Amino acid sequence: MLAGILLVPAFANAQTPPADPAAKTEESSTAVDDDIVAEEQSFHQIIKDKFIEGDPLYMTPVLLCLIIGLAIALERIITLNLATTNTKKLLLKVEEALASGGVEAAKEITRDTKGPVASIFTQGLMRYAEGIDMVEKSIVSYGSVEMGRLEKGLIWISLFIALAPMLGFFGTVVGMIFAFDTIEAAGDISPSIVAGGIKIALLTTVAGLIAAMILQLFYNYLVSKIDSLVNDMEDASISLVDILVKHKLTGK
């Protein structure tokens, strides 16, 4: 009888299958993935909750400033990158065309090339017969036009940079007024009432400052890109005049 009792646990232990390490690893990996998904969802949920807590009536204008400002900034970034030209290569092609086919061949090269530098070259070559002074005046005048095109849209980004914090501060002030009205109605300065009202009021300020900081980064990048293009335009224009003088085409 005693031997039978001792054999039952031993037989039970022998029938228990060993744990599979691969299964444990898969379960732990699945748990980690679930945690990551839960974390991402919680982040978006937090943003949504903060937007609602700050009152959509005051948070929506700030969000619109950010969205419209980013749309204009992205459009400007694409346009400015497409306007970038290899000026050294273009000058070399123009010089070769002048030497082989004259001004008409050079104008064909500049017309087939995109960008403000090529457009300025075309205007300068069209005035070559009127003398070097007219070439320089044409380059300067059309350079101002091209610079205005490059700076198109920056004024709106600057507006949204200034407007977003103002809208945030406006929502904060209105929220503080409502908070003090709640305190007055309650007849008691409760820490929960004061803290809750101030927290909700300050959310619009935080949103406005975040929107302004994001747009400011894009604005500074665009300004630096435009400055680089303008410098290339000026250097290339001087080089074009030197090439025209070298080949003595301005007096023909």
DRENSEVO-221276 format. One record per residue (C-alpha): residue number from 1; residue in three letters; x, y, z. Coordinates in Angstrom, 1 decimal. Layout:
BEGIN
<rec num="NUM" residu="ALA" c1="X" c2="Y" c3="Z"/>
...
***
This chain:
BEGIN
<rec num="1" residu="MET" c1="0.0" c2="0.0" c3="0.0"/>
<rec num="2" residu="LEU" c1="2.8" c2="2.4" c3="0.9"/>
<rec num="3" residu="ALA" c1="4.7" c2="1.5" c3="-2.2"/>
<rec num="4" residu="GLY" c1="1.6" c2="2.3" c3="-4.4"/>
<rec num="5" residu="ILE" c1="1.2" c2="5.7" c3="-2.7"/>
<rec num="6" residu="LEU" c1="4.9" c2="6.6" c3="-3.4"/>
<rec num="7" residu="LEU" c1="4.6" c2="5.5" c3="-7.1"/>
<rec num="8" residu="VAL" c1="1.6" c2="7.7" c3="-7.9"/>
<rec num="9" residu="PRO" c1="3.5" c2="11.0" c3="-7.5"/>
<rec num="10" residu="ALA" c1="6.5" c2="9.7" c3="-9.4"/>
<rec num="11" residu="PHE" c1="4.2" c2="8.6" c3="-12.3"/>
<rec num="12" residu="ALA" c1="2.5" c2="12.0" c3="-12.3"/>
<rec num="13" residu="ASN" c1="5.8" c2="13.8" c3="-12.4"/>
<rec num="14" residu="ALA" c1="7.0" c2="11.6" c3="-15.2"/>
<rec num="15" residu="GLN" c1="3.8" c2="12.4" c3="-17.3"/>
<rec num="16" residu="THR" c1="4.2" c2="16.3" c3="-16.9"/>
<rec num="17" residu="PRO" c1="5.7" c2="17.6" c3="-20.2"/>
<rec num="18" residu="PRO" c1="8.7" c2="20.0" c3="-19.8"/>
<rec num="19" residu="ALA" c1="8.1" c2="23.7" c3="-20.4"/>
<rec num="20" residu="ASP" c1="8.9" c2="24.9" c3="-24.0"/>
<rec num="21" residu="PRO" c1="11.4" c2="27.8" c3="-23.9"/>
<rec num="22" residu="ALA" c1="10.3" c2="28.9" c3="-27.4"/>
<rec num="23" residu="ALA" c1="6.7" c2="29.2" c3="-26.2"/>
<rec num="24" residu="LYS" c1="7.7" c2="31.3" c3="-23.3"/>
<rec num="25" residu="THR" c1="9.8" c2="33.5" c3="-25.5"/>
<rec num="26" residu="GLU" c1="6.8" c2="33.9" c3="-27.9"/>
<rec num="27" residu="GLU" c1="4.5" c2="34.7" c3="-25.1"/>
<rec num="28" residu="SER" c1="6.9" c2="37.3" c3="-23.7"/>
<rec num="29" residu="SER" c1="7.3" c2="38.9" c3="-27.1"/>
<rec num="30" residu="THR" c1="3.6" c2="39.0" c3="-27.6"/>
<rec num="31" residu="ALA" c1="3.2" c2="40.7" c3="-24.2"/>
<rec num="32" residu="VAL" c1="5.9" c2="43.3" c3="-25.1"/>
<rec num="33" residu="ASP" c1="4.1" c2="44.0" c3="-28.4"/>
<rec num="34" residu="ASP" c1="0.8" c2="44.4" c3="-26.6"/>
<rec num="35" residu="ASP" c1="2.5" c2="46.8" c3="-24.1"/>
<rec num="36" residu="ILE" c1="3.9" c2="48.9" c3="-27.0"/>
<rec num="37" residu="VAL" c1="0.5" c2="49.1" c3="-28.7"/>
<rec num="38" residu="ALA" c1="-1.2" c2="50.0" c3="-25.4"/>
<rec num="39" residu="GLU" c1="1.5" c2="52.7" c3="-24.9"/>
<rec num="40" residu="GLU" c1="0.9" c2="54.2" c3="-28.3"/>
<rec num="41" residu="GLN" c1="-2.8" c2="54.2" c3="-27.8"/>
<rec num="42" residu="SER" c1="-2.5" c2="55.8" c3="-24.5"/>
<rec num="43" residu="PHE" c1="-0.3" c2="58.6" c3="-26.0"/>
<rec num="44" residu="HIS" c1="-2.9" c2="59.4" c3="-28.6"/>
<rec num="45" residu="GLN" c1="-5.6" c2="59.2" c3="-26.0"/>
<rec num="46" residu="ILE" c1="-3.7" c2="61.6" c3="-23.8"/>
<rec num="47" residu="ILE" c1="-3.4" c2="64.1" c3="-26.6"/>
<rec num="48" residu="LYS" c1="-7.1" c2="63.7" c3="-27.3"/>
<rec num="49" residu="ASP" c1="-8.0" c2="64.1" c3="-23.7"/>
<rec num="50" residu="LYS" c1="-5.8" c2="67.2" c3="-23.3"/>
<rec num="51" residu="PHE" c1="-7.4" c2="68.8" c3="-26.4"/>
<rec num="52" residu="ILE" c1="-10.9" c2="68.2" c3="-25.0"/>
<rec num="53" residu="GLU" c1="-9.9" c2="69.5" c3="-21.5"/>
<rec num="54" residu="GLY" c1="-8.5" c2="72.7" c3="-23.0"/>
<rec num="55" residu="ASP" c1="-11.9" c2="73.3" c3="-24.6"/>
<rec num="56" residu="PRO" c1="-12.1" c2="72.6" c3="-28.4"/>
<rec num="57" residu="LEU" c1="-13.5" c2="76.1" c3="-28.9"/>
<rec num="58" residu="TYR" c1="-10.1" c2="77.6" c3="-28.0"/>
<rec num="59" residu="MET" c1="-7.9" c2="74.7" c3="-29.0"/>
<rec num="60" residu="THR" c1="-9.2" c2="74.4" c3="-32.6"/>
<rec num="61" residu="PRO" c1="-7.9" c2="77.8" c3="-33.8"/>
<rec num="62" residu="VAL" c1="-4.5" c2="76.9" c3="-32.5"/>
<rec num="63" residu="LEU" c1="-4.6" c2="73.5" c3="-34.2"/>
<rec num="64" residu="LEU" c1="-5.7" c2="75.2" c3="-37.5"/>
<rec num="65" residu="CYS" c1="-2.7" c2="77.6" c3="-37.3"/>
<rec num="66" residu="LEU" c1="-0.4" c2="74.7" c3="-36.9"/>
<rec num="67" residu="ILE" c1="-1.9" c2="72.7" c3="-39.8"/>
<rec num="68" residu="ILE" c1="-2.1" c2="75.6" c3="-42.3"/>
<rec num="69" residu="GLY" c1="1.4" c2="76.8" c3="-41.3"/>
<rec num="70" residu="LEU" c1="2.8" c2="73.3" c3="-41.8"/>
<rec num="71" residu="ALA" c1="1.1" c2="73.0" c3="-45.2"/>
<rec num="72" residu="ILE" c1="2.6" c2="76.3" c3="-46.4"/>
<rec num="73" residu="ALA" c1="6.0" c2="75.4" c3="-45.0"/>
<rec num="74" residu="LEU" c1="6.0" c2="72.0" c3="-46.8"/>
<rec num="75" residu="GLU" c1="5.0" c2="73.6" c3="-50.0"/>
<rec num="76" residu="ARG" c1="7.8" c2="76.1" c3="-49.8"/>
<rec num="77" residu="ILE" c1="10.3" c2="73.4" c3="-48.9"/>
<rec num="78" residu="ILE" c1="9.4" c2="71.4" c3="-52.0"/>
<rec num="79" residu="THR" c1="9.4" c2="74.5" c3="-54.2"/>
<rec num="80" residu="LEU" c1="12.8" c2="75.8" c3="-52.9"/>
<rec num="81" residu="ASN" c1="14.4" c2="72.4" c3="-53.3"/>
<rec num="82" residu="LEU" c1="13.2" c2="72.2" c3="-56.9"/>
<rec num="83" residu="ALA" c1="14.5" c2="75.7" c3="-57.5"/>
<rec num="84" residu="THR" c1="18.0" c2="74.7" c3="-56.5"/>
<rec num="85" residu="THR" c1="20.4" c2="74.7" c3="-59.5"/>
<rec num="86" residu="ASN" c1="23.9" c2="73.6" c3="-59.9"/>
<rec num="87" residu="THR" c1="25.2" c2="77.1" c3="-60.9"/>
<rec num="88" residu="LYS" c1="28.7" c2="75.9" c3="-61.8"/>
<rec num="89" residu="LYS" c1="27.5" c2="73.3" c3="-64.2"/>
<rec num="90" residu="LEU" c1="25.0" c2="75.8" c3="-65.7"/>
<rec num="91" residu="LEU" c1="27.7" c2="78.5" c3="-66.2"/>
<rec num="92" residu="LEU" c1="29.9" c2="75.9" c3="-67.9"/>
<rec num="93" residu="LYS" c1="27.1" c2="75.0" c3="-70.3"/>
<rec num="94" residu="VAL" c1="26.4" c2="78.6" c3="-71.1"/>
<rec num="95" residu="GLU" c1="30.0" c2="79.4" c3="-71.7"/>
<rec num="96" residu="GLU" c1="30.4" c2="76.4" c3="-74.0"/>
<rec num="97" residu="ALA" c1="27.2" c2="77.4" c3="-75.9"/>
<rec num="98" residu="LEU" c1="28.4" c2="81.0" c3="-76.3"/>
<rec num="99" residu="ALA" c1="31.6" c2="79.7" c3="-77.7"/>
<rec num="100" residu="SER" c1="30.0" c2="77.3" c3="-80.1"/>
<rec num="101" residu="GLY" c1="26.6" c2="78.7" c3="-81.1"/>
<rec num="102" residu="GLY" c1="26.4" c2="82.3" c3="-79.8"/>
<rec num="103" residu="VAL" c1="23.8" c2="83.9" c3="-77.6"/>
<rec num="104" residu="GLU" c1="20.9" c2="82.0" c3="-79.1"/>
<rec num="105" residu="ALA" c1="22.4" c2="78.7" c3="-78.2"/>
<rec num="106" residu="ALA" c1="23.1" c2="80.0" c3="-74.7"/>
<rec num="107" residu="LYS" c1="19.5" c2="81.2" c3="-74.3"/>
<rec num="108" residu="GLU" c1="18.2" c2="77.7" c3="-75.3"/>
<rec num="109" residu="ILE" c1="20.3" c2="76.3" c3="-72.5"/>
<rec num="110" residu="THR" c1="18.9" c2="78.7" c3="-69.9"/>
<rec num="111" residu="ARG" c1="15.3" c2="78.3" c3="-71.1"/>
<rec num="112" residu="ASP" c1="15.6" c2="74.5" c3="-70.8"/>
<rec num="113" residu="THR" c1="16.9" c2="74.8" c3="-67.2"/>
<rec num="114" residu="LYS" c1="14.5" c2="75.2" c3="-64.3"/>
<rec num="115" residu="GLY" c1="15.2" c2="77.6" c3="-61.4"/>
<rec num="116" residu="PRO" c1="15.6" c2="81.3" c3="-60.7"/>
<rec num="117" residu="VAL" c1="19.2" c2="81.4" c3="-61.7"/>
<rec num="118" residu="ALA" c1="18.4" c2="80.1" c3="-65.2"/>
<rec num="119" residu="SER" c1="15.6" c2="82.7" c3="-65.5"/>
<rec num="120" residu="ILE" c1="17.9" c2="85.5" c3="-64.6"/>
<rec num="121" residu="PHE" c1="20.4" c2="84.3" c3="-67.1"/>
<rec num="122" residu="THR" c1="17.8" c2="84.3" c3="-69.8"/>
<rec num="123" residu="GLN" c1="16.8" c2="87.9" c3="-69.0"/>
<rec num="124" residu="GLY" c1="20.4" c2="89.0" c3="-69.1"/>
<rec num="125" residu="LEU" c1="21.2" c2="87.3" c3="-72.4"/>
<rec num="126" residu="MET" c1="18.1" c2="88.9" c3="-74.0"/>
<rec num="127" residu="ARG" c1="19.6" c2="92.3" c3="-73.3"/>
<rec num="128" residu="TYR" c1="23.1" c2="91.5" c3="-74.4"/>
<rec num="129" residu="ALA" c1="22.9" c2="93.7" c3="-77.6"/>
<rec num="130" residu="GLU" c1="22.0" c2="96.8" c3="-75.5"/>
<rec num="131" residu="GLY" c1="25.3" c2="96.8" c3="-73.7"/>
<rec num="132" residu="ILE" c1="26.7" c2="95.6" c3="-70.4"/>
<rec num="133" residu="ASP" c1="24.9" c2="98.2" c3="-68.4"/>
<rec num="134" residu="MET" c1="21.5" c2="97.0" c3="-69.6"/>
<rec num="135" residu="VAL" c1="22.5" c2="93.4" c3="-68.9"/>
<rec num="136" residu="GLU" c1="23.3" c2="94.3" c3="-65.3"/>
<rec num="137" residu="LYS" c1="20.2" c2="96.3" c3="-64.8"/>
<rec num="138" residu="SER" c1="18.1" c2="93.5" c3="-66.2"/>
<rec num="139" residu="ILE" c1="19.7" c2="91.0" c3="-64.0"/>
<rec num="140" residu="VAL" c1="19.2" c2="93.2" c3="-60.9"/>
<rec num="141" residu="SER" c1="15.6" c2="93.9" c3="-61.7"/>
<rec num="142" residu="TYR" c1="14.6" c2="90.4" c3="-62.5"/>
<rec num="143" residu="GLY" c1="16.6" c2="89.1" c3="-59.5"/>
<rec num="144" residu="SER" c1="14.3" c2="91.2" c3="-57.3"/>
<rec num="145" residu="VAL" c1="11.3" c2="89.5" c3="-58.9"/>
<rec num="146" residu="GLU" c1="12.7" c2="86.1" c3="-58.4"/>
<rec num="147" residu="MET" c1="13.6" c2="86.8" c3="-54.8"/>
<rec num="148" residu="GLY" c1="10.0" c2="87.9" c3="-54.2"/>
<rec num="149" residu="ARG" c1="8.8" c2="84.6" c3="-55.6"/>
<rec num="150" residu="LEU" c1="11.1" c2="82.7" c3="-53.3"/>
<rec num="151" residu="GLU" c1="9.8" c2="84.5" c3="-50.3"/>
<rec num="152" residu="LYS" c1="6.2" c2="83.9" c3="-51.2"/>
<rec num="153" residu="GLY" c1="4.2" c2="82.4" c3="-48.3"/>
<rec num="154" residu="LEU" c1="6.7" c2="83.3" c3="-45.5"/>
<rec num="155" residu="ILE" c1="4.6" c2="86.2" c3="-44.3"/>
<rec num="156" residu="TRP" c1="1.8" c2="83.7" c3="-43.6"/>
<rec num="157" residu="ILE" c1="4.0" c2="81.4" c3="-41.6"/>
<rec num="158" residu="SER" c1="5.3" c2="84.4" c3="-39.6"/>
<rec num="159" residu="LEU" c1="1.6" c2="85.3" c3="-39.0"/>
<rec num="160" residu="PHE" c1="0.8" c2="81.9" c3="-37.6"/>
<rec num="161" residu="ILE" c1="3.9" c2="81.9" c3="-35.4"/>
<rec num="162" residu="ALA" c1="2.7" c2="85.1" c3="-33.8"/>
<rec num="163" residu="LEU" c1="-1.0" c2="84.2" c3="-33.8"/>
<rec num="164" residu="ALA" c1="-0.8" c2="80.7" c3="-32.2"/>
<rec num="165" residu="PRO" c1="0.5" c2="81.9" c3="-28.8"/>
<rec num="166" residu="MET" c1="-1.9" c2="84.8" c3="-28.8"/>
<rec num="167" residu="LEU" c1="-4.8" c2="82.4" c3="-29.3"/>
<rec num="168" residu="GLY" c1="-3.4" c2="80.2" c3="-26.6"/>
<rec num="169" residu="PHE" c1="-3.1" c2="83.2" c3="-24.2"/>
<rec num="170" residu="PHE" c1="-6.6" c2="84.3" c3="-25.1"/>
<rec num="171" residu="GLY" c1="-8.0" c2="80.8" c3="-24.2"/>
<rec num="172" residu="THR" c1="-6.0" c2="80.9" c3="-20.9"/>
<rec num="173" residu="VAL" c1="-7.4" c2="84.3" c3="-19.9"/>
<rec num="174" residu="VAL" c1="-11.0" c2="83.2" c3="-20.7"/>
<rec num="175" residu="GLY" c1="-10.4" c2="80.0" c3="-18.8"/>
<rec num="176" residu="MET" c1="-9.1" c2="81.9" c3="-15.8"/>
<rec num="177" residu="ILE" c1="-12.2" c2="84.1" c3="-15.8"/>
<rec num="178" residu="PHE" c1="-14.4" c2="81.0" c3="-15.8"/>
<rec num="179" residu="ALA" c1="-12.3" c2="79.5" c3="-13.0"/>
<rec num="180" residu="PHE" c1="-12.8" c2="82.6" c3="-10.8"/>
<rec num="181" residu="ASP" c1="-16.5" c2="82.6" c3="-11.6"/>
<rec num="182" residu="THR" c1="-16.7" c2="79.0" c3="-10.4"/>
<rec num="183" residu="ILE" c1="-14.8" c2="80.0" c3="-7.2"/>
<rec num="184" residu="GLU" c1="-17.2" c2="82.9" c3="-6.7"/>
<rec num="185" residu="ALA" c1="-20.2" c2="80.7" c3="-7.2"/>
<rec num="186" residu="ALA" c1="-18.9" c2="78.0" c3="-4.8"/>
<rec num="187" residu="GLY" c1="-18.1" c2="80.6" c3="-2.2"/>
<rec num="188" residu="ASP" c1="-15.0" c2="78.7" c3="-1.2"/>
<rec num="189" residu="ILE" c1="-11.4" c2="78.7" c3="-2.5"/>
<rec num="190" residu="SER" c1="-11.0" c2="74.9" c3="-2.7"/>
<rec num="191" residu="PRO" c1="-7.6" c2="73.7" c3="-3.9"/>
<rec num="192" residu="SER" c1="-9.3" c2="71.3" c3="-6.3"/>
<rec num="193" residu="ILE" c1="-11.4" c2="74.0" c3="-7.8"/>
<rec num="194" residu="VAL" c1="-8.5" c2="76.4" c3="-8.3"/>
<rec num="195" residu="ALA" c1="-6.0" c2="73.8" c3="-9.5"/>
<rec num="196" residu="GLY" c1="-8.5" c2="72.2" c3="-12.0"/>
<rec num="197" residu="GLY" c1="-9.6" c2="75.5" c3="-13.5"/>
<rec num="198" residu="ILE" c1="-6.0" c2="76.8" c3="-13.8"/>
<rec num="199" residu="LYS" c1="-4.8" c2="73.5" c3="-15.4"/>
<rec num="200" residu="ILE" c1="-7.5" c2="73.6" c3="-18.0"/>
<rec num="201" residu="ALA" c1="-6.9" c2="77.3" c3="-18.8"/>
<rec num="202" residu="LEU" c1="-3.1" c2="76.8" c3="-19.2"/>
<rec num="203" residu="LEU" c1="-3.6" c2="73.9" c3="-21.7"/>
<rec num="204" residu="THR" c1="-4.4" c2="76.4" c3="-24.5"/>
<rec num="205" residu="THR" c1="-1.2" c2="78.3" c3="-23.8"/>
<rec num="206" residu="VAL" c1="0.9" c2="75.2" c3="-24.0"/>
<rec num="207" residu="ALA" c1="-0.7" c2="74.3" c3="-27.3"/>
<rec num="208" residu="GLY" c1="-0.1" c2="77.7" c3="-28.7"/>
<rec num="209" residu="LEU" c1="3.6" c2="77.7" c3="-27.7"/>
<rec num="210" residu="ILE" c1="4.1" c2="74.2" c3="-29.1"/>
<rec num="211" residu="ALA" c1="2.6" c2="75.2" c3="-32.4"/>
<rec num="212" residu="ALA" c1="4.7" c2="78.4" c3="-32.6"/>
<rec num="213" residu="MET" c1="7.9" c2="76.5" c3="-31.8"/>
<rec num="214" residu="ILE" c1="7.3" c2="73.9" c3="-34.5"/>
<rec num="215" residu="LEU" c1="6.5" c2="76.6" c3="-37.1"/>
<rec num="216" residu="GLN" c1="9.5" c2="78.7" c3="-36.1"/>
<rec num="217" residu="LEU" c1="11.8" c2="75.8" c3="-36.9"/>
<rec num="218" residu="PHE" c1="10.4" c2="75.5" c3="-40.4"/>
<rec num="219" residu="TYR" c1="10.5" c2="79.3" c3="-40.9"/>
<rec num="220" residu="ASN" c1="14.2" c2="79.5" c3="-40.0"/>
<rec num="221" residu="TYR" c1="15.0" c2="76.6" c3="-42.3"/>
<rec num="222" residu="LEU" c1="13.1" c2="78.4" c3="-45.2"/>
<rec num="223" residu="VAL" c1="14.9" c2="81.7" c3="-44.5"/>
<rec num="224" residu="SER" c1="18.3" c2="80.0" c3="-44.6"/>
<rec num="225" residu="LYS" c1="17.4" c2="78.2" c3="-47.8"/>
<rec num="226" residu="ILE" c1="16.3" c2="81.4" c3="-49.5"/>
<rec num="227" residu="ASP" c1="19.5" c2="83.2" c3="-48.4"/>
<rec num="228" residu="SER" c1="21.5" c2="80.4" c3="-49.9"/>
<rec num="229" residu="LEU" c1="19.6" c2="80.6" c3="-53.2"/>
<rec num="230" residu="VAL" c1="19.9" c2="84.4" c3="-53.3"/>
<rec num="231" residu="ASN" c1="23.7" c2="84.2" c3="-52.8"/>
<rec num="232" residu="ASP" c1="23.9" c2="81.7" c3="-55.6"/>
<rec num="233" residu="MET" c1="21.9" c2="84.0" c3="-57.8"/>
<rec num="234" residu="GLU" c1="24.2" c2="87.0" c3="-57.1"/>
<rec num="235" residu="ASP" c1="27.4" c2="85.0" c3="-57.6"/>
<rec num="236" residu="ALA" c1="26.1" c2="83.4" c3="-60.8"/>
<rec num="237" residu="SER" c1="25.0" c2="86.8" c3="-62.2"/>
<rec num="238" residu="ILE" c1="28.4" c2="88.3" c3="-61.7"/>
<rec num="239" residu="SER" c1="30.0" c2="85.3" c3="-63.4"/>
<rec num="240" residu="LEU" c1="27.6" c2="85.6" c3="-66.3"/>
<rec num="241" residu="VAL" c1="28.6" c2="89.2" c3="-66.9"/>
<rec num="242" residu="ASP" c1="32.2" c2="88.2" c3="-66.8"/>
<rec num="243" residu="ILE" c1="31.6" c2="85.5" c3="-69.4"/>
<rec num="244" residu="LEU" c1="29.8" c2="88.0" c3="-71.7"/>
<rec num="245" residu="VAL" c1="32.6" c2="90.5" c3="-71.4"/>
<rec num="246" residu="LYS" c1="35.2" c2="87.8" c3="-72.0"/>
<rec num="247" residu="HIS" c1="33.5" c2="86.7" c3="-75.3"/>
<rec num="248" residu="LYS" c1="32.8" c2="90.3" c3="-76.3"/>
<rec num="249" residu="LEU" c1="29.2" c2="89.7" c3="-77.0"/>
<rec num="250" residu="THR" c1="27.7" c2="92.8" c3="-75.4"/>
<rec num="251" residu="GLY" c1="28.6" c2="95.1" c3="-78.2"/>
<rec num="252" residu="LYS" c1="27.4" c2="92.8" c3="-81.1"/>
***
